[in-house]
Amino acid sequence: MSFLIRLYCSECNRSFNPNRILTYCLECQSPLLCECDLETIRNLTDRDSIRYRKKGIWRWSELLPVDNPVNRLFLGEGDTPIIHLKRSGNQIGLNRLYLKDESLNPSGSFKARGLAVAVSKAMELGLYKLIIPTAGNAGGAMAAYAAYAGMQACVYMPSDTPIVNVDECVKMGAEVYFVDGTISDAARKVVERAKVEDWFDISTFKEPYRVEGKKTLGFEIAEYFNWLLPETIIYPTGGGTGLIAMWKAFKELIGLGWMIESQLPRMIVVQAEGCAPVVKAFNTGERTCQYWEDAKTIASGLRVPKSFADRLILRTITESNGMALTVSDREITDAQRILGYKEGILTAPEGAATFAALIRLKEQGKINPDERILIFNTASGLKYL
């Protein structure tokens, strides 16, 4: 069973009833987060027994918000491999470099984790019409889980979204609409449509449960490294769900007594030079991000002019003693080639951005050659061909 006890505003900490259909804190215009009863979970659950459960994100069901197992949609998401990058690591002088390959999830990306839980919880709450803005991969994942659940799906996406993502949504039975501009423009159309029709907006951080699915990234990383986390995690950040979710997961593991606080990693955010609102805000000491005008990058998942969770993203970087940096599209494509011919991994541009950032940090002397470093491939490169 789930041990979800409340939802709370990430800004003012006001509590909300988790059994109601909720979006975000309207007073603070801030995301709602889930709180689980960690003391009860600690008393009832043996940490090391979880690895022997059926593979997938629902191994961690006590820490996820869906109570009835009947409502837990599963298409094979989670438990993706962590690969030791020996050849590419050696090339840049790093012998303890690892990559978590999220391309093996259903729909070919890390978005499957968040949408599996969000759609499952929507079903548990009696919702049946879901709408989402997407740069590509989130729309495909939502359409897949909505189809599996027998729900209606509606997707708004920029008109220059890769055709693979468009075709994926259509073949999953979603209504698809194109918008000139970025995902922020698509999000405005979603808000307008949801106001006049009975669609539930399942946008990033406009509901509390996508972050819970992404949280399983953190659990799997901790388990893989025997509950002693890497010293550095480099993550590509658009909407910021994965970054915030991993940090939340690590804090919960500490609360459970399954991990010690001194082992928390520094979280490093990477964005594209053509769209870097988080980097700009962090480096100027701001608490919120400004909208990034004329956002451009080949990494469509990083073309997010402003995240709804910008305060949480910046807080995570600060709490972890992390940093934020940009890479160019040229550096991204160079990193894709290196990971391809050195490791046999065809990365998405967003995933290659993490390796490009690592090269930059190593050149600047900001990486210790002896530390363990984890980067990500967030989606299959096949979706960008």
C-alpha angles and dihedrals in degrees: 000000000000119000096203107148105172149348117234137188111255089218109037099018092229111161126238133191109259091207092067129081103257138169116184139317104290093195095054098027085227136131123267117231132200125245120200129199096256095177093058092044090051091053095046104035131067108213097213094049091066092076090064095057123099109293120259140068094295090071082086095052095136088063096044127082103236110099105184114062089213088069096050105107113207128185096160100283123159138028092081117172127268108214127202105230098213102160100040090040092052090049091063097034100259118124098177101055120137136181128204106214110212093171089093093068121105110280087024101270148075089258088083091075097057097039093047090061097037094051091043091053091045088056091048090052092050099253119145108170117065128184130188143173113224145179085210118281099059091054092052092049094047091048091051096051093041089053091049090050094046093245130139116252131199124187131192116192140167112272091242094056111136109273092234090064092047093050091046092057093045093050090050089058099253124146105244127203128179126221129192108239133022137324088278089062090048089051091056090054090050091053091050093049094045091052095059101033134042096259118133113225109230095179122147108293092349085107128031104239112064089072089055092059092048088050089076087073088070094047093051093048092051092048093048092053092046092254093302105108126216114267092237134030119188115199134180108235129204110133090004100227096132095046094050092041095054092049089049090049092051091050090051091050089053090049089052091051090240094118137022124244095231088068096063112128128229109254115222119196121208124194134170120266089237093057116024112142093144094050092049093048095045095048092049094046097246124154094215136032127247119228110268110230122217094008113199133171140129087237097082093186089061094051094097109132093197132001120220086223096051094129091053092048093052091044091053093052091049096045091050094048086241134146142219130227142165133233129197126244087247091056089049094054091045089052090050090056094048094050089045100053097031100042108014092240119135101206132196113245089252091055093046088053089069092056091045089053091049091054090051093048092048091052089050092051093243094123124072109224091221099052125100111246128192123199129175142232101203100188145003114281087220088078090064100049 
